[in-house]
Each structure stands twice: as C-alpha cells, then as structure tokens.
Amino acid sequence: MYRKNESNGARFADSCLVHQLRNFAWVPQGKAEFVKPAQARSELLPEGFTFDAGWPWLKAIQFGKNIEAQSAADKARAAAVADREKSQNEAAKALGFDDAEYAPCQAK
C-alpha cells in the first residue's frame, strides 16, 4: 500500500519482491530444471517441498497460472469438438443415417 501524499487516497500494488519472483525461473521442477512460477506444477516439485495451494504468496507470484489457463483452454476445445460431433450426428440421423460417420457428405 502506498500514497503519494496525504491528500491522495491509498493505492495498492505488488511489491518489487513479488515482481522479481514472478519474472525469474527459480521454481525447481524435477532434478535440474527451473521454471517461472506461472509455468510450475506442484506435482513436479522435488520431494520434500511443502506445498499448500491456499498460501497467499503463491497466488501473488501466480504459481501455476499458465497451467490452469492451458487446462481451461483444453477443456473448452474438447467441449467444442463434442458439440460439433453431436450436431453432426443429429443432422445425420435427421437424414436417415445411423450417425455422421455413415453420411456421404460431412463437414469436418
């Protein structure tokens, strides 16, 4: 928390330490690899490291942020593919086919 002077309101920002920890590859992943906190996975931390996802400092340094975003994107892609296949199967059934695989013209 900081403020320029008494007439200005308080402002909040991450500390320099938090920025340093976010921007450098210091988190061990396996035996000899280090990554930035956003690309780290808790299951790849070396044995003996204690980890609690609820620790506020881990949220501040964005531990695992890119992994979570990548996982969400993968789930969205899988849902889109499932929806597309479902609509293709429904269209094929409306034309009298068992499913889209047997329809003569199908958009892929």
Backbone as JSON, one array per atom type, in Angstrom:
{
  "sequence": "MYRKNESNGARFADSCLVHQLRNFAWVPQGKAEFVKPAQARSELLPEGFTFDAGWPWLKAIQFGKNIEAQSAADKARAAAVADREKSQNEAAKALGFDDAEYAPCQAK",
  "N": [[0.85, -1.16, 0.0], [0.48, 2.22, -0.76], [0.76, 5.81, -0.84], [0.84, 8.93, -2.49], [0.74, 11.45, -1.29], [-0.78, 13.08, 1.56], [-3.24, 14.04, 0.7], [-4.02, 12.43, -1.37], [-5.63, 9.28, -2.03], [-5.17, 5.97, -0.67], [-3.22, 3.56, -2.43], [-2.84, 0.36, -3.97], [-0.42, -2.1, -4.7], [1.61, -4.73, -6.08], [4.59, -5.83, -4.46], [8.11, -5.12, -5.1], [9.56, -7.42, -4.68], [7.65, -9.43, -5.19], [7.27, -9.02, -7.94], [9.85, -9.63, -8.87], [10.02, -12.35, -8.15], [8.02, -13.4, -9.79], [9.04, -13.02, -12.37], [11.41, -14.46, -12.82], [13.02, -17.59, -13.5], [12.94, -19.76, -11.11], [11.74, -21.78, -9.73], [12.01, -25.08, -8.79], [11.64, -27.89, -10.9], [11.51, -31.09, -11.07], [14.72, -32.65, -11.3], [16.83, -31.01, -12.39], [15.76, -28.81, -13.62], [14.51, -25.48, -13.84], [11.77, -23.27, -13.58], [9.62, -20.44, -14.37], [7.32, -19.21, -11.92], [4.63, -19.14, -12.92], [4.59, -21.16, -14.79], [4.95, -23.43, -13.37], [4.34, -26.63, -11.85], [2.74, -28.13, -9.14], [2.93, -30.87, -8.63], [5.34, -31.55, -9.76], [7.31, -30.59, -8.16], [10.34, -31.07, -6.33], [10.91, -33.87, -4.12], [10.04, -33.5, -0.73], [9.44, -30.82, -0.64], [7.19, -28.61, 0.8], [3.83, -27.83, 0.08], [1.07, -25.76, -0.31], [-1.79, -24.91, -1.82], [-3.37, -22.86, -0.98], [-1.84, -20.83, 0.12], [-1.26, -17.39, 0.38], [0.96, -16.06, -0.79], [1.68, -17.66, -2.91], [-0.39, -17.26, -4.69], [0.07, -14.57, -5.2], [2.51, -14.62, -6.62], [1.64, -15.89, -8.81], [1.6, -18.72, -9.12], [1.52, -21.54, -11.12], [-0.29, -20.44, -12.93], [-0.3, -20.3, -15.82], [-0.56, -23.0, -16.43], [-3.09, -23.6, -15.43], [-4.64, -21.97, -17.12], [-4.07, -23.13, -19.59], [-5.15, -25.67, -19.21], [-7.86, -25.02, -18.94], [-8.36, -24.03, -21.51], [-7.92, -26.35, -23.0], [-10.05, -27.93, -22.08], [-12.2, -26.42, -23.04], [-11.8, -26.65, -25.81], [-12.2, -29.42, -26.13], [-14.89, -29.61, -25.38], [-16.04, -28.13, -27.45], [-15.48, -29.75, -29.67], [-16.95, -32.04, -28.97], [-19.54, -30.97, -29.01], [-19.74, -30.3, -31.72], [-19.56, -32.85, -32.93], [-21.86, -33.99, -31.86], [-23.88, -32.4, -33.02], [-23.42, -33.02, -35.72], [-24.03, -35.75, -35.73], [-26.74, -35.62, -35.03], [-27.74, -34.28, -37.28], [-27.17, -36.17, -39.26], [-28.78, -38.3, -38.43], [-31.26, -37.12, -38.8], [-31.35, -37.19, -41.52], [-31.61, -39.83, -41.97], [-29.51, -41.58, -41.5], [-27.44, -43.77, -39.47], [-25.4, -42.6, -37.88], [-23.14, -39.71, -38.06], [-20.84, -40.7, -39.23], [-21.52, -42.44, -41.28], [-22.81, -40.87, -43.1], [-22.9, -39.52, -46.39], [-21.82, -36.97, -47.11], [-19.99, -34.97, -45.1], [-19.17, -32.32, -42.97], [-16.02, -31.48, -41.84]],
  "CA": [[0.0, 0.0, 0.0], [1.25, 3.46, -0.78], [0.05, 7.0, -1.3], [1.8, 9.97, -2.84], [0.71, 12.42, -0.19], [-1.94, 12.93, 2.44], [-4.49, 14.38, 0.0], [-4.38, 11.33, -2.27], [-6.04, 8.06, -1.36], [-4.22, 4.85, -0.66], [-3.18, 2.71, -3.62], [-2.28, -0.95, -3.68], [0.34, -2.7, -5.79], [2.51, -5.8, -5.65], [5.92, -5.36, -4.1], [9.19, -5.43, -6.03], [9.9, -8.82, -4.47], [6.68, -10.24, -5.92], [7.59, -8.9, -9.37], [11.08, -10.39, -9.11], [9.71, -13.77, -8.07], [7.22, -13.77, -10.97], [9.74, -12.87, -13.65], [12.6, -15.28, -12.96], [12.85, -19.05, -13.42], [13.59, -20.19, -9.88], [10.98, -22.87, -9.11], [12.54, -26.36, -9.27], [10.71, -28.86, -11.47], [12.36, -32.24, -11.31], [16.06, -32.6, -10.69], [17.75, -29.97, -12.84], [15.06, -27.78, -14.39], [13.87, -24.4, -13.1], [10.81, -22.55, -14.42], [8.93, -19.32, -13.73], [6.2, -19.72, -11.12], [3.41, -19.3, -13.71], [4.67, -22.4, -15.56], [5.29, -24.51, -12.45], [3.3, -27.58, -11.41], [3.04, -28.57, -7.78], [3.29, -32.29, -8.62], [6.71, -31.71, -10.25], [8.27, -30.09, -7.18], [11.15, -32.16, -5.77], [10.43, -34.48, -2.89], [10.38, -32.77, 0.48], [8.9, -29.46, -0.68], [5.81, -28.49, 1.27], [3.06, -27.01, -0.85], [-0.34, -25.56, 0.02], [-2.32, -24.02, -2.85], [-4.05, -21.75, -0.33], [-0.92, -19.81, 0.6], [-1.45, -16.14, -0.38], [2.13, -15.66, -1.57], [1.67, -18.42, -4.16], [-1.31, -16.54, -5.57], [0.72, -13.31, -5.58], [3.53, -14.87, -7.66], [0.9, -16.54, -9.91], [2.08, -20.09, -9.25], [0.68, -22.43, -11.93], [-1.31, -19.69, -13.68], [-0.33, -20.71, -17.23], [-1.03, -24.38, -16.48], [-4.55, -23.54, -15.26], [-5.22, -21.4, -18.34], [-3.92, -24.13, -20.64], [-6.12, -26.72, -18.9], [-9.19, -24.49, -19.26], [-8.44, -23.97, -22.97], [-8.07, -27.74, -23.47], [-11.42, -28.35, -21.77], [-13.08, -25.7, -23.96], [-11.65, -27.28, -27.13], [-12.84, -30.73, -26.07], [-16.33, -29.39, -25.37], [-16.43, -27.7, -28.79], [-15.44, -30.94, -30.53], [-18.08, -32.88, -28.6], [-20.75, -30.32, -29.52], [-19.75, -30.44, -33.18], [-19.88, -34.25, -33.24], [-23.26, -34.21, -31.52], [-24.72, -31.77, -34.05], [-23.26, -33.79, -36.95], [-24.8, -36.99, -35.56], [-28.17, -35.27, -35.1], [-28.06, -33.98, -38.69], [-27.13, -37.44, -39.99], [-29.97, -39.05, -38.05], [-32.4, -36.46, -39.45], [-31.32, -37.61, -42.93], [-31.87, -41.26, -42.02], [-28.3, -42.38, -41.26], [-27.25, -44.15, -38.06], [-24.65, -41.49, -37.3], [-22.46, -38.88, -39.04], [-19.78, -41.46, -39.88], [-22.06, -43.1, -42.48], [-23.39, -39.87, -44.01], [-21.99, -39.36, -47.53], [-21.13, -35.66, -47.08], [-19.94, -34.45, -43.74], [-18.22, -31.21, -42.8], [-15.09, -31.71, -40.74]],
  "C": [[0.9, 1.23, 0.0], [0.32, 4.62, -1.11], [1.07, 8.11, -1.48], [1.89, 11.05, -1.77], [-0.6, 12.28, 0.56], [-3.26, 13.21, 1.72], [-4.93, 13.29, -0.98], [-4.77, 10.11, -1.46], [-4.97, 6.98, -1.45], [-4.35, 4.05, -1.95], [-2.48, 1.41, -3.25], [-1.58, -1.5, -4.91], [1.21, -3.81, -5.22], [3.89, -5.23, -5.39], [6.94, -5.71, -5.18], [9.6, -6.9, -5.89], [8.95, -9.73, -5.24], [6.97, -10.2, -7.41], [8.86, -9.68, -9.72], [10.79, -11.89, -9.12], [8.89, -14.25, -9.26], [8.06, -13.89, -12.23], [10.97, -13.74, -13.85], [12.28, -16.76, -12.79], [13.63, -19.56, -12.22], [12.9, -21.39, -9.22], [11.51, -24.19, -9.66], [11.43, -27.28, -9.75], [11.53, -30.07, -11.87], [13.72, -32.02, -10.7], [16.89, -31.41, -11.11], [17.07, -28.84, -13.59], [14.42, -26.76, -13.46], [12.97, -23.65, -14.06], [10.28, -21.35, -13.65], [7.73, -19.88, -12.97], [4.92, -19.96, -11.93], [3.4, -20.61, -14.49], [4.93, -23.62, -14.67], [4.06, -25.37, -12.13], [3.7, -28.1, -10.03], [3.47, -30.03, -7.74], [4.71, -32.54, -9.13], [7.76, -31.14, -9.29], [9.07, -31.27, -6.62], [10.59, -32.65, -4.44], [10.91, -33.68, -1.69], [9.89, -31.33, 0.49], [7.48, -29.49, -0.15], [5.09, -27.52, 0.36], [1.62, -26.95, -0.38], [-0.87, -24.51, -0.95], [-3.02, -22.81, -2.25], [-3.14, -20.64, 0.18], [-1.06, -18.54, -0.25], [-0.25, -15.76, -1.24], [2.21, -16.44, -2.88], [0.72, -17.78, -5.17], [-0.66, -15.26, -6.08], [1.76, -13.52, -6.68], [2.94, -15.63, -8.85], [1.39, -17.96, -10.18], [1.08, -20.92, -10.03], [-0.36, -21.74, -12.79], [-1.41, -20.15, -15.13], [-0.86, -22.13, -17.39], [-2.54, -24.4, -16.34], [-5.22, -23.01, -16.52], [-5.17, -22.41, -19.48], [-4.94, -25.25, -20.44], [-7.53, -26.27, -19.25], [-9.39, -24.42, -20.76], [-8.63, -25.37, -23.55], [-9.48, -28.25, -23.23], [-12.4, -27.69, -22.73], [-13.01, -26.31, -25.36], [-12.35, -28.63, -27.17], [-14.36, -30.59, -26.09], [-16.82, -28.96, -26.74], [-16.46, -28.87, -29.76], [-16.63, -31.84, -30.24], [-19.39, -32.29, -29.1], [-20.86, -30.47, -31.03], [-20.13, -31.85, -33.59], [-21.35, -34.54, -32.95], [-24.18, -33.62, -32.59], [-24.61, -32.51, -35.38], [-24.06, -35.09, -36.87], [-26.3, -36.72, -35.64], [-28.59, -34.99, -36.53], [-28.09, -35.26, -39.51], [-28.37, -38.28, -39.69], [-31.22, -38.46, -38.69], [-32.48, -36.84, -40.92], [-31.5, -39.11, -43.09], [-30.65, -42.14, -41.85], [-28.19, -42.72, -39.78], [-26.47, -43.09, -37.29], [-23.87, -40.79, -38.41], [-21.38, -39.65, -39.81], [-20.25, -42.07, -41.2], [-22.71, -42.12, -43.44], [-22.42, -39.61, -45.14], [-21.21, -38.05, -47.53], [-21.15, -35.15, -45.65], [-18.87, -33.38, -43.68], [-17.33, -31.51, -41.61], [-14.17, -30.53, -40.6]]
}
